Amino acid sequence: LVAVVHAFISWRTIVGWVDPAPEILADPFYHAHDTPGRTLSVFFGITTGYFLWDIIVSIYYGWGVAFILHAFSSFGVFYFGLHPFLPLHGCFYLGVFEISSPWLHLRGMIEQLGGTGGLLHTLTGALFFATFTAVRIVLGTYVSFFWWLDMIGLVQTGTAHSTPVVIYYLVANGILMLMQMYWFTELLKAIFGGGSAAAEEAQKGDKQQ
């Protein structure tokens, strides 16, 4: 339930990437998250707290290295983003990326209520697969490629506020995108046969949040 609420709250930042303020387009690295008529910094603060909570519950429930690594990586991304840093891409990886999340969480809640195999269960599963594929795999890979070029250029020009922080972002993005690819292959196995225990593990954490 916490994850569902957080995902819906995060959608508020989608506008910051789809229709960014001119001030942020002029300085996509270091402009403040807030612009006239838009207060987005609070959502980055909420998400920092959410991933701190995610670290705690991932360790407490023993969800495994992958989920703990995901929680730590994501926490650092949004914590360092409060500098402010990356107001444009922060809206993409917070708001747009979260388009797929509620459907998986809701599907897990339906299963807990005994609705496995029903219409809502099938619908939320289909919505999750479609949005995960479109947003995290296709669009996420495309955006990350050009974001990497921008970040490397930031370091090369010597204008980065902290080279270690930029390197952290590059490493975190690499880890998180590899996880998306891995979970995507497990989803394909689960749908088309040959599903493994890893496929079930890939959904366990989301169901319990």
Secondary structure, DSSP 8 states (H G I E B T S, - for coil): -HHHHHHHHHGGGHHHHHS--HHHHH-TTTS-S-BTTB--HHHHHHHHHHHHHHHHHHHHTT--HHHHHHHHHHHHHHHHHTTT--HHHHHIIIIIGGGSHHHHHHHHHHHHTT-TTSHHHHHHHHHHHHHIIIIIIIIHHHHHHHHHHHHHHHHHTT--S-HHHHHHHHHHHHHHHHHHHHHHHHHHHHHHS---HHHHHHHHHHHH-
